[in-house]
Amino acid sequence: MDPQAASPVDDRLYQRLADLLSSERPDPGPGHAELRPAVEQALHHEARLLDDRCYRDWLERFTDDCVYWIPLDPDGDPRAQVSYLLDDHRRMEDRIGLLETGWAHAQEPPSRTCRIVSNTAAWPLDGGETLARCSTVVWEHRKDRLTPFVSRNDYVFASLGEEWSIRFKIVRLVDSRGDVRKFSFVL
Amino acid sequence: MNALDTLVQPDRVHRSIYTDADVFNAEMSKVFGGAWVYLAHESQLPDPNDFLTSRMGLRPLIITRDSDGGLHALFNRCAHRASIVCQAECGSARRFQCSYHGWTYSNRGDLVNMPYPEGYPADFHKADHGLAQVPRLGTYRGLIFGTLNLEAPSLAEWLGPAGPLIDGFVDRSPSGRIEVRNCQRMIYRGNWKLAWDNAGDGLHPTFAHRSFLILNERQHGGARSLSQFKASPDDTGMYGADLGNGHMFVDQRPGLHQSFWETQRPVPGREWYAEQIEQSCGDGAADVLEMAPGSMINLSIFPNLLIKGNHFETVDPVTVAETRLHTWMVAADGAPDEVNVLRMRIAEDFPSLGNPDDLELFERCQEGLAIAEVEWVDMSKGLDHEAEEVDADGVARAPVTYEGPMRGYLRAWLELMSSDVKLTTAAAGEVTCEVAA
């Protein structure tokens, strides 16, 4: 994507993100079983791309109007609160570009990761989109320390199957209100 | 613990100030008790009966606003058997009841009730058993400070030339007020002073943040956030200053050759929100947009508040080799909502892209400091060139890569650590609160 292209983030998009978080209550039910295999296939593929640090291939799986969000407050409206990060495609490119400079000290040596994706459920949304929720543990090993990053993730897939693509990815760390260890790899 | 004045010398400091648990324990009383310590901001408890929990060094606190609007910094410790009485981060409450045996306190700290009151000795008076509290509070432009040292100078004196610089930061908001919102907590394995050294250090950005500088040039080109550190930062006019009492100032503004808004890296929503502001503010839009990016200053209020860009960072020591950093979002009160939405995205830009590299380097320093036989940390750059230029407030400025601000705060640290500070606590009704501005 052109780094000079305008950000797609506007008030309407923020509202959609805030609504997505609140859609968890009341209970949306167990999910649609027939969507689960395709969603799991995409989530497991994404996990492999990230654990293999194939960040460019990972980024290509996001739509131009995507958002990758790690909130700090579980009920926060991103317009009124700071997040750990809330990236559009442009800032995701920056984040990966930073690692590619070779001077990102916090990733020297780089982390090795293994992520476990579980408790997956999926629901159809209007316009052919799919909402997926899962529980994730990313185990990070770096400099003799093994650190778990535990989160409940929400995804909105723009498409599934071979050409799966993500519109929104929200990583809700269970300890986002507590002391988070620094990280600059992708969760 | 070695004699303190051998540990801090004009050109170098001893490794043990970062590694010795005895030094750390002394700091927790003499510095994080004897100095004025930043506790919270008034905007976090705007209404009567609001409260929040905070810390003063290792002491858990409840900062309260009573029903008459008065501020209190209560030790979060039941007078009975020491359990902390408040678990919530913030909220509204007239009373705090200890869950262990039911002793109940007002938000002024008075003991108002204990269950089954019969059986206590005849000389047991409730008035003697309230929550102990910080005896001296002070506010400056909404910033709440406290000290346990009745001999400490007034807050206004303590802040000295840092006061007008706080004014400059706060007065970027149209209403002359700021609003402190949520925070991000990060922990690193290193001594708290490594963060403090870094805050007055204009030498590190070129190297520590090389990834950020290269990225911005590759992706966005031109003069972008921090690009004034790309080469020869001392030729740009940027300067550092020792403000006395441990306070430090790094001014990046002379290194800019365009507006804050033009130099700001593009953040999510930049174009749409700027367009809204241009439509609603017309000719004034450029001035309004200028409120969104960081202030281009690093103002460090010793010992625990770092004002960086447009957020606050509070330094919260945990152990001699472990420190929590809280990055607080600061909104510009009275600015259009669009400005503050942009400030949210800007406040997470450098903290998520640049701070991990800083923290990594703090941890590498702590690793290196483990070598007992290699004793000294060098801070000599600029030693022979102090006070090159003195500004109207009598503050000496030096080129930004010089290490004068660090030497300055460590002189103040040494003075506090060598002093015979007497710390006291107060009971409800014995507290003073001075309004410095």
Interface residues (C-beta under 8 A of the other chain):
Chain A: P3 A6 S7 V9 D10 D11 Y14 V67 L72 D73 G76 P78 R79 A80 Q81 V82 S83 Y84 L85 L86 D87 D88 R90 R91 E93 D94 R95 G97 L98 L99 T101 G102 W103 A104 H105 A106 E108 R177 G178 D179 V180 R181 K182 F183 S184
Chain B: E89 R181 N182 C183 Q184 R185 M186 I187 Y188 A208 R210 S211 F212 I214 L215 R218 Q219 H220 R265 P266 V267 P268 G269 R270 E271 W272 Y273 H311 R324 T327 M329 D337 N340 V341 M344 R345 A347 E348 D349 S352 L353 N355 P356 D357 L359 E360 L361
